Amino acid sequence: MLKVDKSSNQIEILKPNTSEPAKQFAFDSVYDIDSTQHAVYDESAFPLVEQVLAGYNGTIFAYGQTGCGKTHTMMGVPQDPQLQGIIPNCFSQIFSYIDEN
């Protein structure tokens, strides 16, 4: 069983039908299945792109097991504004910044 605690940025894994204690893992950010592409971008990538536009170096690195959703998180559905991933949203943010300045 897997529990996501967004308030403490932890994931808890319980083995069913055992007396083993739960294993807890903490992360900078934790997203569950109900998270939207925009929520992930706004919390994880938007501040980094802001810093890059201010002159700092920045890297977004997608790492994980095959089939865990890295490509969907990074690309999403580029033609659908609600489902765009991190990369299309980064470009949109950067080009909006250029248009404003």
Beta strands, then each sheet from edge to edge (+ up, - down):
strand 1: 2-5
strand 2: 10-13
strand 3: 23-26
sheet 1: 1+ 2- 3+
end
